[in-house]
């Protein structure tokens, strides 16, 4: 499917589902109104390069999204427990550093979701995104950590799942 047509179709479906969630009804009048609004949204956004263009529309995408949410939840739980341990045991070492990590995600949306996933995880904060690199403040960087190791530790778990539904 042509990318422009794919974007227009996705915009229509996204707007229509959003409309249905807002009205909370499957009344025929609401369905017709939703179709009209979704058509207008899709038509108005068809000539623009949207941030949602980074979504991969394929059969495995919903499962990849659910898997990503599960991995994010596990990462959040682990990071929160680690931060609680550090707060309750002030003797634990803290070695804050800014590290540059590389990402294989090519779309703006992919890098945005990765950066936000890292930022949501306690102990890490994405400071800047420059092309395919993210500048991350890491609260406890092991001594001698290089870019490959930092990328593996901080981002690879998220990226593996994000590649299933984002470019």
N, C-alpha and C positions, 0 to 999 in steps of 0.2 A: 504494500500500500504506500502510496506517495506520502512523504512526511507532512505536507501541507494538509492533505485530506485526512490523514491520521490525527493531526492536531485539531482540525475542525470537528471531527467526530468525537474525539475525547472531550473537547470543550462542551459540545452539546450534551453528552452523557453526564459529565460532571455537573453542569448547570442544572440539568433536569433532576438528577438525584438530589442535589442541594435544595432545589425548589420543593421536592417532595418531603424532604426532611423538615423544611421550614413550615410548610402548611400542615403536615401531619395528617393528610387525608388523601384518599384515592377517589374522591368524588370526580365524576367526569368533567365538570367545569374546571376543577383544579388541574386535572391532567391536561386539558386543552390549553389552559393559561400557562402551565409549566412548559409545554411544548413550544408555545409562542415565545416565551421568555428565553428558553434555552436556544431556540433558533436565532433569536436576536443576539444573544451573547456570542454564539458560535460565529455568526456572520461578522460581528464587529471585531472579533479578535482574530479572524482568519488571516489577516495580512501582517500580523505581528509575530515576532519570534518570542514566544512566551517562556517563562521559566519552567512551565510544565512540559516543555518539549523533551526534557530529559527522562521522562517516564518510558519504560519499556512495556509496550502492550503485547504480552504474549501469555500463553496458557499458564505458565508457572509463576507469573508475577504475584498473584494474590497469596500463594503459599510462601513465596520469598518474603513478602511484606510481613506476614504473620510471624515467620521465623525471625525476621529482623527485630520485630517488637519483642519477641521472647528473649532474644540475645541482649537487647537493650535493657530489659527488665533485670536480667541476671547481672549485667555489668553494673547497673545502678545499685543493686543490692550489695554486690561485692565492694564497690567503691565506698558506699555509705558505711559499711561495717569497718572498712579500713580507716576511713576518716574518723569514725567514732573511737576506734582503738588509738589513733594518734592523739586525739583530743584528751582522752582519758588517761593516756600514758605519755606525758610530756617528754619523757626521756627517750622516746623513739626518735630516730634521726629523721630530719626533714632536710632534703637537698633540693630546694626549688631551682628550676632552670627553665630557660626558654629553649625548646627544641624545634627543629624543622623536620616535619614528616612529609613524606611523599604520598600522593594518592593516585590511583589508576582510574579514578572516576573522571570522566571527561565533561559531563554536563554541569552547568551552573547549579542545577537542583541537586545533583548528586553530591557535589562539594559542599553545598549549603547544609544538606541533611547530615553529612558526615561531621562537619564543623559543629553543628548544633548537638549532635549525639555526644561528641567529645566534651563539649561545654556542659552538657547536662550531667555528665559523670563527675562526681566530686573528686577533686584532686587534679583535674585537668581543666584548662580553659583555652579555647581557641582565640588567639589574639588577632590573627590576620590570615587571609587567604591570598596567596600570590601564585596564580597559574595552577600548577599541579602540586603545589606545596602549601602546607598549613603551618603556621607558627603557633605552637602550643606551649602554654605555661604549665609545667608539670611539677607538682609539689614534692615528689620524691623520685628523682632521677638517679638510678644506680650509677656509680662512678664508671667512667669509660664507655658510656652508652653512645653508639654511633647512630646515624640517621636510619639505617636499616633496622637496627634493634628497636629504636624508638617507634618507628612506623609499625613494626610487628607488634609491639606491646600495646600501643595506644589505639591504632586505627584498623589493623588487619581484621579483627573480629567483626567490626561493623561493616567494613568494606566488602567482605565476603558475602554478607547477606544483602547489602545494598545493591550489589551488581546484579542480583536476581530481578530487580524491578526498576533500577535506575541506570543511566548510562554514565 
